[in-house]
Amino acid sequence: MRLAQLKTNDQVLAEQLEDPEFRAEWERTALARALAIAVLRHRTERGLSQRKLAELLGWKQPAVARLELGEHNPSYDTLLEVAQKLGLELVLDITPRGMAGRWFTPRAVQGAIVEDIEMADGMRVAFGARPAARGSIRAAPRGRSRLAAG
């Protein structure tokens, strides 16, 4: 087989997404994959092992390995912990069918979008992660929760 005859990753994925079972699982784990990519990128850019990252998070190494597999959607508490302890700004944008996302676009946050998919039912899910700006993480006033650092 010649190199020119090989399929790209996008072509293989497009074929797999035609299978309803595969597509359902792909959509269900979109957030898990996106967070896995963000954490893996963060770890490798800093030359950290899974063990060292686990120390930073206050976790055990197998928990980091499971997170990086991207097979299980993270809880809200996990997202908060990863954002705070790693100094990451995380954005999850879920948009109903027929509406354009307005929180962020691929052009608006160059390099930050990790996953942006349109679901079979027309909904759009986008997840982005980037290092938080220095000094942008502040405690929320008492009695109020604060989802976005800034």
C-alpha positions in Angstrom: 0.0 0.0 0.0 1.3 3.4 -0.9 1.5 6.3 1.5 -1.0 8.3 -0.6 -3.5 5.5 -0.3 -3.5 5.6 3.5 -6.5 7.3 5.2 -6.0 10.3 7.5 -7.2 10.2 11.1 -10.1 12.5 10.1 -11.2 10.1 7.4 -11.1 7.1 9.7 -13.0 9.0 12.4 -15.6 10.2 9.9 -16.2 6.6 8.8 -16.5 5.4 12.4 -18.9 8.2 13.3 -21.3 6.7 10.7 -21.9 3.8 13.2 -24.7 5.0 15.6 -23.2 3.1 18.5 -19.8 4.5 18.0 -21.2 8.0 17.5 -23.2 7.8 20.8 -20.1 6.8 22.8 -18.0 9.4 21.0 -20.5 12.1 21.9 -21.0 10.9 25.5 -17.3 11.1 26.2 -16.5 14.4 24.4 -15.8 16.2 27.7 -13.7 13.3 29.0 -11.5 13.4 25.9 -11.2 17.1 25.9 -10.1 17.3 29.5 -7.7 14.3 28.9 -6.1 16.2 26.0 -5.9 19.4 28.1 -4.2 17.7 31.1 -1.9 15.7 28.9 -0.9 18.8 27.0 -0.3 20.7 30.3 1.8 17.8 31.7 4.0 17.2 28.6 4.6 20.9 28.0 6.0 21.1 31.5 8.0 17.8 31.3 6.0 16.3 34.1 5.5 12.6 34.7 2.1 11.3 35.6 3.4 10.7 39.1 4.6 14.3 39.5 1.3 15.7 38.1 -0.5 13.4 40.6 1.5 15.0 43.4 0.5 18.5 42.2 -3.1 17.5 42.2 -2.9 15.6 45.5 -4.0 12.4 43.7 -2.4 9.0 43.1 -0.8 8.3 39.7 -3.5 5.8 38.6 -6.1 8.6 38.9 -4.1 10.7 36.5 -3.7 7.8 34.1 -7.5 7.2 34.1 -8.1 10.9 33.5 -5.7 10.9 30.6 -7.5 7.9 29.0 -10.5 10.2 28.5 -13.1 7.4 28.9 -15.0 8.7 31.9 -16.6 12.1 32.1 -15.1 14.2 34.9 -17.3 15.4 37.8 -17.8 19.1 38.5 -15.5 18.8 41.5 -12.8 17.2 39.3 -13.0 20.1 36.8 -12.8 22.6 39.7 -9.8 20.8 41.2 -7.9 20.6 37.9 -8.5 24.2 37.1 -7.4 25.5 40.5 -4.4 23.2 41.2 -3.0 23.4 37.6 -3.9 27.0 37.0 -6.0 26.3 34.0 -8.9 28.2 32.6 -11.6 25.8 31.5 -14.6 26.6 29.3 -17.5 24.3 28.5 -19.9 25.7 25.9 -23.1 23.6 25.3 -25.3 25.1 22.7 -28.8 23.9 21.7 -29.6 22.8 18.2 -29.9 25.6 15.7 -28.1 28.2 17.8 -24.5 29.4 17.3 -22.3 29.3 20.4 -21.5 32.8 21.7 -19.2 32.1 24.6 -16.2 31.4 22.5 -15.3 30.5 18.9 -12.2 28.7 17.6 -10.8 32.0 16.3 -11.5 33.9 19.6 -9.4 31.6 21.7 -6.7 30.5 19.4 -5.0 27.4 20.6 -7.4 26.9 23.5 -10.1 24.8 22.0 -9.5 21.1 22.7 -12.8 19.7 21.5 -15.6 21.1 19.4 -18.2 18.7 18.1 -21.7 18.9 16.7 -23.8 16.1 18.1 -26.1 13.9 16.0 -29.1 15.8 17.4 -27.6 19.1 16.3 -26.4 20.3 19.7 -22.8 21.7 19.8 -20.4 21.0 22.6 -17.1 22.8 22.8 -14.5 22.6 25.6 -11.4 24.8 25.9 -8.5 24.9 28.3 -5.6 27.3 28.5 -3.3 28.6 31.3 -5.1 31.1 33.4 -3.7 34.6 33.2 -1.4 35.4 36.1 -3.3 36.8 39.1 -6.7 36.0 37.6 -7.6 33.3 40.0 -9.4 34.8 42.9 -11.6 33.4 45.7 -15.3 33.9 45.3 -17.0 36.2 47.8 -18.7 34.3 50.6 -22.0 32.8 49.8 -21.4 33.0 46.0 -19.9 30.5 43.7 -17.7 31.6 40.9 -17.3 29.4 37.9 -15.0 31.6 35.8 -11.7 32.9 37.0 -11.1 36.4 36.0 
